[in-house]
Structures are given as structure tokens and as C-alpha cells.
């Protein structure tokens, strides 16, 4: 079985850095982005299987970034989340 490739996006760099160090599984993290525009660019370049994105990112929110990604390329799974506390 092939390993899934993932791109992570959150405007809190500390969170994406922490997720990179989660115990290794059957996936490869190709990169992280801290805003929606960079997420769209990185996803088009890296072509991951899965994108996990914060909804409330600067420059382009996670929902609009997801729409642009899905319109530009096929992607296996795109998950967006809303942080419980953005403070």
C-alpha cells in the first residue's frame, strides 16, 4: 500500500510544526503553509493526496483555497477545520 502524501495549512506556525512531529504513520508530510494563497500554490506544485487546512487563514481562507484547489486538480481528500479558540 502506498503512503499518503499530505499538505498542512494553519496560520499558527506552532501548530503545523507540532503536527509534523506527530509519530510517523503511513503518510508523508510534503509541506506546510501559513496562508491560503501559499496553500493553493504548494498544493499545485506538490500534488498531495490529502490537504488539511484551517478555515480562518489570512490572504485566502481555507474554504476558498479548497475551492481553488479542487477546481485546479483532482485531490483524494480535502479537510478543513475551524479552531475552537483562535486567541
Phi and psi restraints in degrees (value plus and minus 20) as a CYANA .aco file:
   2 UNK   PHI     -94.5   -54.5
   2 UNK   PSI     128.9   168.9
   3 UNK   PHI     -97.4   -57.4
   3 UNK   PSI     118.8   158.8
   4 UNK   PHI     -95.1   -55.1
   4 UNK   PSI     124.6   164.6
   5 UNK   PHI    -126.5   -86.5
   5 UNK   PSI     119.3   159.3
   6 UNK   PHI    -151.4  -111.4
   6 UNK   PSI     122.1   162.1
   7 UNK   PHI    -137.1   -97.1
   7 UNK   PSI     111.4   151.4
   8 UNK   PHI    -127.7   -87.7
   8 UNK   PSI     123.9   163.9
   9 UNK   PHI    -161.9  -121.9
   9 UNK   PSI     106.1   146.1
  10 UNK   PHI    -178.5  -138.5
  10 UNK   PSI     122.0   162.0
  11 UNK   PHI     -97.2   -57.2
  11 UNK   PSI     -24.2    15.8
  12 UNK   PHI    -118.7   -78.7
  12 UNK   PSI      79.1   119.1
  13 UNK   PHI     -76.8   -36.8
  13 UNK   PSI     -53.2   -13.2
  14 UNK   PHI     -80.8   -40.8
  14 UNK   PSI     -56.3   -16.3
  15 UNK   PHI     -88.5   -48.5
  15 UNK   PSI     -68.1   -28.1
  16 UNK   PHI     -84.6   -44.6
  16 UNK   PSI     -56.9   -16.9
  17 UNK   PHI     -84.4   -44.4
  17 UNK   PSI     -59.3   -19.3
  18 UNK   PHI     -86.0   -46.0
  18 UNK   PSI     -61.4   -21.4
  19 UNK   PHI     -84.7   -44.7
  19 UNK   PSI     -50.7   -10.7
  20 UNK   PHI     -82.3   -42.3
  20 UNK   PSI     -50.2   -10.2
  21 UNK   PHI    -116.6   -76.6
  21 UNK   PSI      -9.6    30.4
  22 UNK   PHI     -83.2   -43.2
  22 UNK   PSI     123.6   163.6
  23 UNK   PHI     -68.0   -28.0
  23 UNK   PSI     118.8   158.8
  24 UNK   PHI     -82.3   -42.3
  24 UNK   PSI     119.5   159.5
  25 UNK   PHI    -147.8  -107.8
  25 UNK   PSI    -172.7  -132.7
  26 UNK   PHI    -110.3   -70.3
  26 UNK   PSI      32.3    72.3
  27 UNK   PHI    -170.9  -130.9
  27 UNK   PSI     140.1   180.1
  28 UNK   PHI    -145.5  -105.5
  28 UNK   PSI     107.6   147.6
  29 UNK   PHI    -107.1   -67.1
  29 UNK   PSI      95.0   135.0
  30 UNK   PHI    -100.8   -60.8
  30 UNK   PSI     -45.1    -5.1
  31 UNK   PHI     151.0   191.0
  31 UNK   PSI     154.6   194.6
  32 UNK   PHI    -152.2  -112.2
  32 UNK   PSI     134.5   174.5
  33 UNK   PHI    -153.8  -113.8
  33 UNK   PSI     130.7   170.7
  34 UNK   PHI    -134.0   -94.0
  34 UNK   PSI     -10.6    29.4
  35 UNK   PHI    -174.7  -134.7
  35 UNK   PSI     142.3   182.3
  36 UNK   PHI     -84.5   -44.5
  36 UNK   PSI     -57.2   -17.2
  37 UNK   PHI     -84.1   -44.1
  37 UNK   PSI     -64.2   -24.2
  38 UNK   PHI     -85.4   -45.4
  38 UNK   PSI     -54.3   -14.3
  39 UNK   PHI     -81.4   -41.4
  39 UNK   PSI     -66.6   -26.6
  40 UNK   PHI     -81.5   -41.5
  40 UNK   PSI     -67.4   -27.4
  41 UNK   PHI     -80.8   -40.8
  41 UNK   PSI     -68.1   -28.1
  42 UNK   PHI     -83.3   -43.3
  42 UNK   PSI     -60.8   -20.8
  43 UNK   PHI     -85.3   -45.3
  43 UNK   PSI     -61.2   -21.2
  44 UNK   PHI     -84.0   -44.0
  44 UNK   PSI     -56.3   -16.3
  45 UNK   PHI     -97.4   -57.4
  45 UNK   PSI     -65.1   -25.1
  46 UNK   PHI    -105.0   -65.0
  46 UNK   PSI     -46.7    -6.7
  47 UNK   PHI      32.7    72.7
  47 UNK   PSI      39.9    79.9
  48 UNK   PHI     -94.4   -54.4
  48 UNK   PSI     145.5   185.5
  49 UNK   PHI     -97.9   -57.9
  49 UNK   PSI     -55.1   -15.1
  50 UNK   PHI    -153.0  -113.0
  50 UNK   PSI     120.1   160.1
  51 UNK   PHI    -142.6  -102.6
  51 UNK   PSI     110.7   150.7
  52 UNK   PHI    -139.8   -99.8
  52 UNK   PSI      99.9   139.9
  53 UNK   PHI    -156.0  -116.0
  53 UNK   PSI     121.1   161.1
  54 UNK   PHI     -89.2   -49.2
  54 UNK   PSI     116.6   156.6
  55 UNK   PHI     -89.3   -49.3
  55 UNK   PSI     -57.6   -17.6
  56 UNK   PHI    -120.5   -80.5
  56 UNK   PSI      46.4    86.4
  57 UNK   PHI    -121.9   -81.9
  57 UNK   PSI     135.6   175.6
  58 UNK   PHI     -94.8   -54.8
  58 UNK   PSI     146.7   186.7
  59 UNK   PHI      49.6    89.6
  59 UNK   PSI     -60.7   -20.7
  60 UNK   PHI    -181.0  -141.0
  60 UNK   PSI      99.6   139.6
  61 UNK   PHI     -89.7   -49.7
  61 UNK   PSI     145.1   185.1
  62 UNK   PHI     -82.4   -42.4
  62 UNK   PSI     -52.8   -12.8
  63 UNK   PHI     -88.6   -48.6
  63 UNK   PSI     -65.7   -25.7
  64 UNK   PHI     -88.2   -48.2
  64 UNK   PSI     -56.9   -16.9
  65 UNK   PHI     -82.0   -42.0
  65 UNK   PSI     -62.6   -22.6
  66 UNK   PHI     -81.2   -41.2
  66 UNK   PSI     -60.9   -20.9
  67 UNK   PHI     -81.7   -41.7
  67 UNK   PSI     -63.6   -23.6
  68 UNK   PHI     -85.0   -45.0
  68 UNK   PSI     -59.9   -19.9
  69 UNK   PHI     -84.6   -44.6
  69 UNK   PSI     -68.4   -28.4
  70 UNK   PHI     -84.3   -44.3
  70 UNK   PSI     -52.4   -12.4
  71 UNK   PHI     -92.2   -52.2
  71 UNK   PSI     -48.8    -8.8
  72 UNK   PHI    -109.8   -69.8
  72 UNK   PSI     -45.9    -5.9
  73 UNK   PHI    -180.4  -140.4
  73 UNK   PSI     135.6   175.6
  74 UNK   PHI     -93.9   -53.9
  74 UNK   PSI     120.0   160.0
  75 UNK   PHI    -160.5  -120.5
  75 UNK   PSI     118.6   158.6
  76 UNK   PHI     -85.6   -45.6
  76 UNK   PSI     -64.3   -24.3
  77 UNK   PHI    -173.4  -133.4
  77 UNK   PSI     113.9   153.9
  78 UNK   PHI    -150.0  -110.0
  78 UNK   PSI      95.2   135.2
  79 UNK   PHI    -134.0   -94.0
  79 UNK   PSI     111.4   151.4
  80 UNK   PHI    -137.4   -97.4
  80 UNK   PSI     128.2   168.2
  81 UNK   PHI    -159.9  -119.9
  81 UNK   PSI     135.3   175.3
  82 UNK   PHI    -132.9   -92.9
  82 UNK   PSI      98.2   138.2
  83 UNK   PHI     -80.7   -40.7
  83 UNK   PSI     123.7   163.7
  84 UNK   PHI     -88.8   -48.8
  84 UNK   PSI     -55.5   -15.5
  85 UNK   PHI    -155.8  -115.8
  85 UNK   PSI      92.2   132.2
  86 UNK   PHI    -117.2   -77.2
  86 UNK   PSI       5.3    45.3
